[in-house]
């Protein structure tokens, strides 16, 4: 996934583990799992969680673009529309 959808980024060691958690947490949350973020990310620097969450979002958007054959703005608009109607 990293080489194909985030080729401009290089992750090793703890950085790779942080990105892995962000990707899995996003998928789990989407699947209805209540992810315990504080337990996992308590040792991260405060800005790290948001940065790796953003990397995960970019990867998921690029995956959606690839699979659906759409353009990134279309996928982003679809996400925004769903979020605006989310309770």
N, C-alpha and C positions, 0 to 999 in steps of 0.2 A: 504494500500500500504506500509506504513512504517513498520509495523510488519512483513509483508511477504518478502519485497524486501530490506529493510535496517534494519534487526533485530539487528545488532551490534551497531546501533546508537540510541540515546535517545534525543528526541526533546520536549521541553516544552515552553510555553509562546511565547516570541518573536522569539526564534529559530524555533519553529514550523511554525510560520507565515512567516518567511524568506524562509524556505524550501518550503512551500506551494506556495509562489510567484514564486520561481525559477522553480518549476514543471509546474505551469500554464503558466508562461512566455515562457518556452520552447515549450509547446504544441501550444500556440497562435502563436508564431513565425513560427513554422512549418506549421501552417494553413494559413499563409500569413498576420497575423495581425502585424502592426508596434507597438511594445511594447515600452512604454515610460519608459525606465529604470531609467533615472535620476530623474524623478518625484517620483518614488516609492522607489528607493534605496538610495536616497540622505542622509538619516539619518543613514544608515548602516555604519559600519566601512569599510574602503576601501577593506580589504581582505575578508570581509564576502560574498560579491556578488560571488566571484570566488569559495569560499568554498561551498556555497549552490548550486551553479551551478554544481559543481562537484558531489555533493550528488545526485542531480536530474539526472545527466547523468548516474551515476552508477545505480540508480533505473530504469531508462528507458532501459538501456542495460540488466539488469536482467529480466525485464518484457519481452523484446524481446526474450531473451533466453528461458524463460518459455513458451511463446506462440508459438514460431517457432520450438521448440525442437532442437535448435542448441546449439553449445558451444559458450561461451563468445568471444573467439578469432575470431570465424567466424563472429559474429555480429560486432565486432570492425573493422575487415577488410572491411566489407560491408559499414560501416559508413565512414571509411577513403577513400574508393574508390569513394563514392558519393561526399564527400567534395572536393576531388582533381579535380573533374569535375564540381564543382559548380562555376558559373560565378563570 
